[in-house]
C-alpha cells in the first residue's frame, strides 16, 4: 500500500459473509488487496476491525492508519503464497531463541534474565514438550531435535492470517517461545514485550535512555501489540 493516495469514494464500509469467511464492501464494492486478491477474512471480528478502518478514512486514504488492513493484505499477498518458507524461517528461531542466550555478567543482569526467561523455558518443556537448553554467551547452542520438530509443527499448523501476525511476534521479540506463549495465553502481549526487552531495559537503566532509540522502541512495541491483537481476531 506504499505510495497509495486514493481518495474516499464510499459512504459505507460493510461486512458481508463470503463462503466460510467474511469480506468488506465499500458501497457494495468488495475490497481487494494491492495484488487484487479478494480480501476475504477468516472471522467477523477481524472483518469488522478492517471495515472500521475504512469507515474512519476522511478524504485521502491513509494506509498508515489501517494496520489491520495492512496485516490482512500481507497475509494474503505475501504469507499465503510462500507459507512453507515463512513457517520454516520462523521455526528456525527455535535454534537460536533469545531466551537461551544469557549474559555472563553482571550478576544483577543474569539474575534478571533468569527470573524472566527460565519460567518460559520451563513452560515450553512442560506445555509444549519442547525443552531448550540455555547457555552463556553467543556461541550457538545445539538444541534437541525433537524439541525443534515439535515447535516447527506448531508454527506450520497456523493459518496464513495467524502466521502473518506470528511473524511479527517472533521477529520483533527474537523468540519463538515468547511468541508461542503470547498466542497460547501464557503471557499477555504487554508481558511478552517486557520479557523480550530485558537486556534493553537493563542498558537504559545503566546508561540512560536515548530519545531516538526510545522512539524506535515505541514503534516496535506498538507493532508487537498490534500483531497480538491481529492474531486474536483471526478466530
Secondary structure, DSSP 8 states (H G I E B T S, - for coil): -TT---B---S-EEEEEETTEEEEEETTEE-B-TT--B-EESSHHHHHHHHHHHHH--SB--GGG-HHHHHHHHIIIIIGGGHHHHHHHHHGGGGG-GGGEE-S--HHHHHHHHHHHHHHHHHHHHHSS-----EESSS-----HHHHHHHHHHHHTS-HHHHHHHHHHHHHHT-HHHHHHHHTTSS-HHHHHHHHTHHHHHHHHHH---HHHHHHHHHHHHHHHHHHHHHHHT-
